[in-house]
Amino acid sequence: MGDFIKLIRQIFLVRLAILVCLWLLLRGESYMAVAQESSKVAPEKEIDYFQIKKSPQQRVDDSYEQFKRQSTVDGALTNWEDRVGKKAKAKPYYNIGNILFEEGRYKEAVEYYKKAISIDPEDKESYYNLGVIYDCFLPDNKKAVYYFSQYLKLAIDATDASYVRNRISQIRIRSKLGISKTIRSISDGADKR
């Protein structure tokens, strides 16, 4: 019976060690750095070997986790620019724009969507969301038409292309009639991407 308990204890300790290692990996810390810190040995040069072998998507996910841990948005986003490609660099700005959009902070969302477009001019979803914002929430007919048109240039075969063309026509008619904002019942169907 004593051997059985020892075996169970060893299995438990191995599983605990694996969980600690996974936890450190998810936190973005290398095992080498943690071991050196715990033994009070100053590292000569820390290389994150796990980061080198990761795919671009894994690096994006890791950067997102790092972003969540940092206190300022701009400080966190600066890290992204060194670690990922153009489309991936634009993605956090787009995602933050979506969060602000959902919170009803449209002016702030506009800034993040524009930043995503400045990084990746082919970011069709940001163009679409800007069109929705300027159509329904921050009424500006010219800007709404511009952003929806940019979306259509990039998403020629999109399933909602005819809907967006119809929205542009409605906005132009509204402009000619001097109406600046979509009637609320129509805009209720407008969704961000």
SULWOFEN-V816367 format. One line per field, one symbol per residue. ss: DSSP state (h for helix, s for strand, l for the rest). A space follows every 10 residues. Layout:
# SULWOFEN-V816367
ss = ???
This chain:
# SULWOFEN-V816367
ss = lhhhhhhhhh hhhhhhhhhh hhhhhhhlll hhhhhhhhll llllllllhh hhlllhhhhh hhhhhhhhhl llhhhhhhhh hhhllhhhhh hhhhhhhhhh hhlllhhhhh hhhhhhhhhl lllhhhhhhh hhhhhhhlll hhhhhhhhhh hhhhllllll hhhhhhhhhh hhhhhhhlll lllhhhhlll lll
